[in-house]
Amino acid sequence: MALLQAQTSPHIHSHSFSFKTHSHSPVLLSFQAPPPVSFTFVKTHHQNPLFSNNSPSSLSTTPRKVLCRPPHGKHVRQDYLVEKMSAQEVQELVKGDRNVPLVVDFFATWCGPCILMAQELEMLAVEYESNVKIIKVDTDDEYEFSRDMQVRGLPTLLFISPDSSKDAIRTEGLIPLQMMRDIIDNEL
């Protein structure tokens, strides 16, 4: 059973608590609340340098450094090597004779990870050139085909070997570039 005792003074409040422990001896705890604090607000106006006419257009004064350079002799741009295909074209390509692995990217234009994956696939297409065929399918345009292929998450990649005896490898979500390289080099 706990006993509560409060003492008040004009500015300081003190509270004491008494309770029993397992050794059946009462313990007394006390604390003092801090005195009331009053706040004073002073309104000042400072011009934001982002919106002033005298400031430069960039806050940084140091020149930007290029973190990585594109491969020599190659220009990476949207749809340079990765082609967008319809369901009919994909089915013809899968059933036809191929001597290179096929990577099918199921994506959507509103999907943020799909946009990042598209950039990685473009770099992969530049790296592998004609040794791998990379295509993409818009799940909004080809809804029935995506449903038939059981695409549940975006982006979804299908790695299809030219050898029909090997099973296709399926990944969902954003995967690292090195993992894609490993699947193409070792599994297909």
Salt bridges, closest charged atoms under 4 A:
ASP79 OD1 - LYS136 NZ 2.84
GLU83 OE2 - LYS133 NZ 2.64
GLU127 OE1 - ARG181 NH2 2.98
GLU129 OE2 - LYS74 NZ 2.92
ASP138 OD2 - LYS84 NZ 3.84
ASP141 OD2 - LYS84 NZ 3.01
ASP148 OD1 - ARG147 NH2 3.74
GLU172 OE2 - ARG170 NH2 3.38
